[in-house]
Amino acid sequence: MQIWMDGDACPKAIKNILYAAAMRTKTPLFIVANHFISHPPSPYIKSRMVPSGFDVADNKILESMSENDLVITADIPLANAVVDKNGLALNPRGKLYTQENIKEVLAMRNLNQSLRDSGLISGGAGVLSKKEIQAFANNLDKIITQFN
């Protein structure tokens, strides 16, 4: 199993958890982003810079990942594509996307996007809470233990 981080919008607290987990468990972590992201020196952590553009990082992750790889992303369409490729997708807020829940989550995301586009609702996710950071760390540990 390898871990792929959609690095462009990943919160710093989540990045730090991922770096520590990769080094502790000797699990390869690939950071995919359209800009340089600083990370600790480790043979288990690698950066892959991609050009700027819509879904460029997402497409790189999808073409590079394998079955049972873990992708860290808040991007629901990317999570859906990962699950369709038999990968695992974990949201930085700690929610694991599975075959059982991703289609419903995607439908809700699309509905909310339509409501935002029409001006009926505004805003998005709030600030990452300590409870969400802990949920992320707990799910990450479970997944690494299960697949390594």
Residue, then its C-alpha position, 0 to 999 in steps of 0.5 A: m500500500q502507498i499513500w497519495m496526498d492531494g497536497d494543494a489544499c491539505p491542511k498542515a495538521i493533516k500533512n504532519i500526521l501523514y509525515a509521521a505515519a509514513m516514517r513510523t510505518k515505513t509506508p511510501l507517501f507521495i505528495v502531489a501538488n502544483h507547487f513545492i510543499s516542504h516535508p521532512p527528509s525521509p526515504y518514505i516521503k516523495s513529492r510529485m510536482v504537476p503543472s497548474g490546471f484544473d484536475v492536473a494533480d487529481n489525474k496524476i494521482l489516479e494514473s499513478m495509484s494502485e488498488n488498495d492505495l490510500v488517497i488523502t483528499a477533500d475532493i469528492p469527485l477524486a474520492n469517487a474515482v479512487v473508490d471506483k479504482n478499488g482504492l481507499a479515500l480518506n477525507p482530511r476531516g477523518k471520513l473514509y469513503t467506501q463503495e457503500n457511501i461515496k455515491e451518496v456523498l457525491a450526490m450531496r456534493n453535487l446538490n450543494q454545488s448547484l445550490r451554491d451556483s444558484g445563490l441559494i446557499s453559500g459557504g463551505a466546510g468550516v475550520l478543521s476541529k481537533k475532533e476531526i484531526q483525531a478522527f483522521a489520525n485514528n482512521l489513518d492508523k486503522i487503514i495502515t495497520q489493515f493494509n501493511 
